[in-house]
Amino acid sequence: MDSSKKDPELIMADQGTLSDVFPEIDKMDELSSYDWKKQSFYKGEVLFKPGQPCNRFMLIGKGVVKVELQNNQLRTMLLYRIDPGQLCIHSLINLINDDDYSFIATADKDGWFCWAEKEQFNEWMDSSSHFHHWVLNNIGTRFKQVVDRFAQHAFLPVDARLAGLLIEKMGAEQTVNIKQSEIAAELGTAREIVSRYLSRWQKQGILETSRGMIKINQIETLVDIAV
């Protein structure tokens, strides 16, 4: 994150949004009365990356952030996404253990987050059993999601995961607006493997591909592949 950006105060409307997506806040006076700072982000913006200090407790009020593992060849694998109302397990663990970031987080949709300093987070962890339980419960829930994702990578073949992903992201008129490189990152595989399956399915009439978009023609066939 660019620490040089101006961090305005959270206005009343934003505070209402924050309470809507994080209902737990209204149950904790220390959080509901806190003077949160706000920062906007835009799709494609890197919010944190390996080696940067983790010094903020962040709550996403709007938008989506994806957290990825990146290797030395700059290939990435999606670990999870953070939607409004969800906490980032990586940030929470780093705050608790006083560690730097080791993953990369990128904005997937425009939005904003509010934040408190690390020292304030530590104070809440020490003084509020409700906050302490909320944080640990989120870590447990998120950790299960990450484990489930790795289990899919270990036991489901790439074609099944690819078919499932296309069904999950299919929008209006049975189209998926996504690049093959993004699909590869989601599945933790090489772009060439994704391209190979898509080309095969296109020849079979299951789908049609064009730049940045996939049109699904046979949903039932993809469902059969996915399961």
C-alpha positions as CSV (number, residue, x, y, z in Angstrom):
1,M,0.0,0.0,0.0
2,D,1.1,3.5,-0.7
3,S,1.5,5.1,2.7
4,S,1.8,8.5,1.0
5,K,-1.9,8.5,0.0
6,K,-4.2,10.7,2.1
7,D,-6.3,8.6,4.5
8,P,-9.5,10.5,5.2
9,E,-11.7,9.8,8.2
10,L,-14.6,7.4,7.7
11,I,-17.7,9.4,7.1
12,M,-21.1,8.5,8.6
13,A,-22.4,6.9,5.4
14,D,-19.3,4.7,5.2
15,Q,-19.6,3.8,8.9
16,G,-23.1,2.6,8.2
17,T,-21.9,0.5,5.3
18,L,-19.1,-1.0,7.5
19,S,-21.6,-1.9,10.2
20,D,-23.9,-3.5,7.6
21,V,-21.1,-5.8,6.2
22,F,-19.5,-6.3,9.6
23,P,-22.4,-6.7,12.0
24,E,-20.0,-7.8,14.8
25,I,-18.8,-4.2,15.0
26,D,-22.0,-2.9,16.5
27,K,-21.6,-5.5,19.3
28,M,-18.3,-4.1,20.3
29,D,-18.3,-0.5,21.6
30,E,-14.5,-0.2,21.2
31,L,-14.9,-0.8,17.4
32,S,-18.2,1.0,16.8
33,S,-16.9,4.2,18.4
34,Y,-13.4,3.9,16.9
35,D,-12.2,6.7,14.6
36,W,-11.4,4.6,11.6
37,K,-9.3,5.8,8.7
38,K,-10.4,5.1,5.1
39,Q,-8.4,4.3,1.9
40,S,-9.8,3.7,-1.6
41,F,-8.3,1.1,-4.0
42,Y,-8.8,0.4,-7.6
43,K,-8.8,-2.9,-9.7
44,G,-5.2,-4.1,-10.3
45,E,-3.7,-2.1,-7.5
46,V,-1.3,-4.0,-5.3
47,L,-2.3,-3.5,-1.6
48,F,0.5,-5.5,-0.1
49,K,3.4,-7.7,-1.3
50,P,6.0,-10.0,0.2
51,G,8.5,-8.2,2.5
52,Q,6.3,-5.3,3.4
53,P,5.5,-4.8,7.1
54,C,2.0,-5.7,8.2
55,N,1.1,-2.7,10.4
56,R,-2.7,-2.2,9.8
57,F,-5.9,-4.0,10.8
58,M,-8.1,-3.7,7.7
59,L,-11.8,-4.1,7.1
60,I,-13.0,-4.1,3.5
61,G,-16.2,-2.1,3.2
62,K,-16.6,-2.3,-0.6
63,G,-14.8,-4.1,-3.4
64,V,-12.9,-7.4,-3.6
65,V,-9.2,-8.3,-3.0
66,K,-7.5,-11.4,-4.0
67,V,-4.6,-12.9,-2.1
68,E,-2.1,-15.0,-4.1
69,L,1.1,-16.9,-3.6
70,Q,3.9,-16.0,-6.1
71,N,7.0,-17.9,-6.9
72,N,10.4,-16.8,-8.1
73,Q,9.2,-17.1,-11.8
74,L,6.3,-14.7,-10.9
75,R,3.7,-17.4,-11.4
76,T,0.8,-16.9,-9.0
77,M,-1.7,-19.1,-7.4
78,L,-4.9,-17.8,-5.9
79,L,-5.3,-18.6,-2.2
80,Y,-8.6,-16.8,-1.5
81,R,-10.6,-13.7,-2.1
82,I,-11.6,-11.1,0.5
83,D,-15.2,-9.8,0.1
84,P,-16.8,-7.1,2.3
85,G,-17.6,-8.8,5.6
86,Q,-14.6,-11.1,5.5
87,L,-11.2,-10.7,7.2
88,C,-7.8,-11.6,5.7
89,I,-6.3,-14.6,7.5
90,H,-2.8,-13.7,6.3
91,S,-3.0,-10.1,7.8
92,L,-4.4,-11.4,11.0
93,I,-1.7,-14.0,11.5
94,N,1.0,-11.5,10.6
95,L,-0.4,-8.9,13.1
96,I,-0.5,-11.5,15.9
97,N,3.0,-12.9,15.1
98,D,4.6,-9.5,14.3
99,D,5.6,-10.8,10.8
100,D,5.9,-9.1,7.4
101,Y,3.6,-10.1,4.5
102,S,4.7,-13.1,2.5
103,F,1.8,-13.2,0.0
104,I,0.6,-10.6,-2.6
105,A,-2.8,-8.9,-2.4
106,T,-4.3,-7.2,-5.4
107,A,-7.6,-5.4,-5.8
108,D,-10.0,-7.4,-7.9
109,K,-12.7,-4.8,-7.9
110,D,-12.7,-1.1,-7.0
111,G,-13.5,-0.4,-3.4
112,W,-12.3,0.9,-0.1
113,F,-11.1,-0.4,3.3
114,C,-10.9,1.2,6.7
115,W,-8.1,0.5,9.0
116,A,-6.6,0.8,12.5
117,E,-3.0,0.8,13.5
118,K,-1.3,-2.4,14.6
119,E,-1.0,-1.1,18.2
120,Q,-4.7,-0.6,18.4
121,F,-5.3,-4.1,17.1
122,N,-3.0,-5.5,19.8
123,E,-4.8,-3.4,22.4
124,W,-8.2,-4.8,21.3
125,M,-6.8,-8.4,21.3
126,D,-5.6,-7.9,24.9
127,S,-8.6,-6.1,26.3
128,S,-11.7,-7.5,24.5
129,S,-12.5,-11.2,24.7
130,H,-15.3,-10.6,22.2
131,F,-12.8,-9.1,19.7
132,H,-10.2,-11.9,20.4
133,H,-12.8,-14.6,19.8
134,W,-14.0,-12.9,16.6
135,V,-10.5,-12.7,15.2
136,L,-9.6,-16.3,16.1
137,N,-13.0,-17.5,14.7
138,N,-12.2,-15.8,11.4
139,I,-8.8,-17.3,11.2
140,G,-10.3,-20.8,11.7
141,T,-12.9,-20.3,9.1
142,R,-10.5,-18.9,6.5
143,F,-7.9,-21.5,7.2
144,K,-10.5,-24.2,6.5
145,Q,-11.3,-22.5,3.2
146,V,-7.6,-22.5,2.2
147,V,-7.1,-26.1,3.2
148,D,-10.2,-27.1,1.2
149,R,-8.8,-25.2,-1.8
150,F,-5.5,-27.1,-1.6
151,A,-7.4,-30.3,-1.2
152,Q,-9.1,-29.6,-4.5
153,H,-5.7,-28.9,-6.1
154,A,-4.4,-32.2,-4.8
155,F,-7.3,-34.5,-5.6
156,L,-9.4,-33.0,-8.4
157,P,-8.0,-33.0,-12.0
158,V,-7.4,-29.7,-13.8
159,D,-10.2,-30.2,-16.2
160,A,-12.8,-30.7,-13.4
161,R,-11.6,-27.6,-11.6
162,L,-11.6,-25.6,-14.8
163,A,-15.1,-26.7,-15.7
164,G,-16.3,-25.8,-12.2
165,L,-14.6,-22.4,-12.3
166,L,-16.3,-21.5,-15.6
167,I,-19.7,-22.5,-14.3
168,E,-19.1,-20.5,-11.1
169,K,-18.1,-17.4,-13.0
170,M,-20.6,-17.7,-15.8
171,G,-22.7,-14.5,-16.2
172,A,-25.4,-13.2,-18.5
173,E,-25.9,-15.0,-21.8
174,Q,-23.7,-17.8,-20.5
175,T,-20.5,-15.9,-20.9
176,V,-17.4,-15.7,-18.7
177,N,-15.3,-12.5,-18.9
178,I,-11.8,-13.7,-17.9
179,K,-8.3,-14.1,-19.4
180,Q,-6.7,-17.4,-19.7
181,S,-3.8,-16.2,-17.6
182,E,-6.3,-15.3,-14.8
183,I,-7.8,-18.8,-15.0
184,A,-4.4,-20.3,-14.7
185,A,-3.7,-18.2,-11.6
186,E,-7.1,-19.2,-10.1
187,L,-6.4,-22.9,-10.6
188,G,-2.7,-22.8,-9.8
189,T,-1.6,-24.3,-13.1
190,A,0.1,-23.2,-16.3
191,R,-1.7,-21.1,-18.9
192,E,-0.7,-23.6,-21.6
193,I,-2.7,-26.3,-19.8
194,V,-5.7,-24.1,-19.6
195,S,-5.4,-23.2,-23.3
196,R,-5.2,-26.9,-24.2
197,Y,-8.4,-27.8,-22.4
198,L,-10.3,-24.8,-23.8
199,S,-9.1,-25.5,-27.3
200,R,-10.3,-29.2,-27.0
201,W,-13.7,-28.1,-25.6
202,Q,-14.1,-25.5,-28.4
203,K,-13.5,-28.2,-31.0
204,Q,-16.2,-30.3,-29.3
205,G,-18.6,-27.4,-29.4
206,I,-18.8,-27.2,-25.6
207,L,-17.7,-23.5,-25.6
208,E,-16.3,-20.7,-27.8
209,T,-13.3,-18.6,-26.9
210,S,-12.4,-15.1,-27.8
211,R,-10.0,-12.5,-26.3
212,G,-10.9,-12.1,-22.7
213,M,-14.2,-14.0,-23.0
214,I,-15.6,-17.5,-23.1
215,K,-19.1,-18.4,-24.3
216,I,-20.6,-21.6,-22.8
217,N,-22.7,-23.6,-25.3
218,Q,-23.2,-26.8,-23.3
219,I,-23.6,-26.2,-19.6
220,E,-24.7,-29.8,-18.9
221,T,-21.5,-31.1,-20.4
222,L,-19.3,-28.8,-18.2
223,V,-21.3,-29.9,-15.1
224,D,-20.6,-33.5,-16.0
225,I,-16.9,-32.7,-16.3
226,A,-16.9,-30.8,-13.1
227,V,-18.4,-33.6,-11.0
